[in-house]
């Protein structure tokens, strides 16, 4: 049994991570700004009121955790807002960087004392952050913030390898969640998380820093 800390857990993929991990017997620490009733009823430890864009809020999370050991840190919290060339909203782009990139890096850095040799870190990025795979353009804030997150993940994988901490950079697939307006062409959160957990379970120091699709495909940068 391992201890998992997951951000962005009030719904969607984050909630599904908590549900599946709880079901298989792992210890779950669910971090979010506001907990949904569904999350509260799951029977996992919930730490709400945490804003990953705030140094003070993340410091509060650290205080709550104390010296609790974390086996797997899953940086799942994220936002997506449509930004086109015709409507280039720089405030929206900054907000997406703050949450999707800096927020994940802030949490990871703050929780390093809780990680140990053998711990793992998962960063939830996106195929939309693949430069080689971009054939449709647009989505400036989301795409740019996810590229930056993947770069942060690659650097973390190198910097943390001497500490024997492995890092996975993960794309969940096109998933039927509120973030995607429950797209009819997507997979369910249950199916996505099943694949994501396989990637995390198979993560080692030998394959650290790899950019994976939930289905196991290695994605281009």
N, C-alpha and C positions, 0 to 999 in steps of 0.2 A: 504494500500500500504506500502510495506516494502522496505528497502534499502539493497541490496545484493552486497557484494564485492567478486569477483571470480578471482582466479589466473589461469594462463594457458589457456587463452581464445581465442587464435588466430585461433584455429581449434578444431575439434573433440567434445568431451564431454563438454569442457569448453565453446566453442562457442554455443553449443546447450543449455547449461544452460542459457546463455545470451539471446538467441532467445526466449526461452519459457518464461522466467521471464519477458522480455520486452512485450511479447504478452499478458501476463495476467495482465499487468499494474504496475508491480513492478519497482523500481528504480534500475538500474544496474551500478556498477562500474567494468569495465572489465580491469584486470591487465595482462600484458604480456610483453615479451621482445620486440617482433616486431609484430605489428598489421597487420593482413591480410586485404585485401581489403574488404572481406566479413564482417569482424568485423567492420571495419570503416563505412560501409554502413548501419549497423544495427540501428544506432540512439541511442546508449547508450554512457555513459561516458567512454572513453578509456584512461587508464594510461599505456602508453608503455614505453619501456626502463628500465623496472624493472627486475632485476636479483635476484631471491629469495635466491641465495647462497651468496649474498653479503650484509654485514651489512650496508655499505654505501648506497647501492641501495634501500634497504628496508627503511632506514631512510629517503631517498628522497621521497619515497611513503608516509610516515607519514607526511612529510612536506607539500606535495601536498594536503593531506586529511584534515590537520588541525584538528579541533575538530568535523568534520563531524561524525554523529552517524551512526553506522553500525548495522543493525538488524541481518543479517546472513553473516557470513564469510565462504566461501567455498574454502578450500585449495585443488585445483584441479591439479595444475601444477605437472608434474611428467615425468620421463623418464624410458625406459626399454631398457636394453642392454643384449644380450645373453652372459652369463658367465657359462661355463661348467667346470667340474673337470679337463678335459684334457687341457683346455685353461683358467686357473684361473688368470684372469687379475685383479690385485688388484687396479689398477688405475680406472678401470671401476666400480668396487665395491664401491670405495670411492666416485666416482662421483654420483652414484645412491643414496648413503646415503646422500650426500650433498643436492641433489635436493629433493628426495622423503621424507626424514625424517627431516633433519635439516632445510631445506628450509621452510617446512610447519610449524615447531615449531618456527622458527625465525619470520615468518610473524604473526603468532598467538600472540606471545609474544609482538611484536612491536605494534600491533593494539589493545591490551587490553584496552588502554585508550578510544578507540572509541566504545567499547562494553559497554553494560549496563545491568541491571537486565532485563531478558526476551530475551536477545540476544541469538543467537545460533551459534555454530561452527560445520562445517562438514569437516571431513578429508577423502579424497578419497584414500582409501587403496586398497587392493585386496585380493581375495580368495587365491591367491598364497602366501599370507602372513599368511595363517592359517597353523599352525604346524600339527594339527590333520588331516587336509585335504590333506597334501602333500603326494601323492602316486607316484610321478614321478621324484622327485629330481631335480637336476640341477638348472639353473637360480639363481645362488648364490647371486649376487648383488641385483636383484629385490626382490627375496623372503626375504632376510635378511632385506633390507631397509623397506619393507612393514610390517614385523613383528615389527620392531622398531617403525614405525609410529603408529601402532595400540596400542602399549604399551604407547607411548606418549599420544595418545588420551584417554586411560583409566585413566592415571594420571591427565590429564587436566580435565576430567569429575569430578574427586574427588576434585581437587583443586579449581575448578571454581563453584562447586555446591553452596557453601556459598554465592557466588556473584549472584546466580540465573542465571547462564549461562550454558546452556546444550550443550553437545557434542555428535555428531553422528560419528561413524566409519563405512564407507560405501564402499561396493564393487559394481561396476557398472554393473557387468555381463561381459560376453565375447562380446565385442562391435566391430562393423565394423568401425574401425578408422585406420589411418595411423600407429598408434602404434602397431596394431595387423595385419598389412598388409591387412586390409580390409577382414578379415577371412570370408569365406562363411558360417561358422557355427554359426556366432554371430548374435546378435540383432542390430538394428539400434541405432545410438545415440539418436534419438528422443524417442524411446521406453525406453532406459536406463534412460534418464533424467526424463521422466515422472514418473518412479518408484522412482528414487532418490529424486525428489521433494516431493513425497508423504511421504517418510521416514523423510525428514527434516520438513515438515509441521506437522507431528505427533510426532516430538521430544519434550519431556518434561523433567522436572527435575526427574520425576519418572523413565524414561527409558534411561536417560543419560548414556553414556559409553557403549552402546550396539553396537555390530558388526553385521551389517545388509547387506544382499544382497539387491540389488535394488528392487527385487520382494517381499521383506518383510520377507524372511527367516532369522532367526537368525543363524549366522555362528559360527562354533567352533573356539576356539583360537588355 
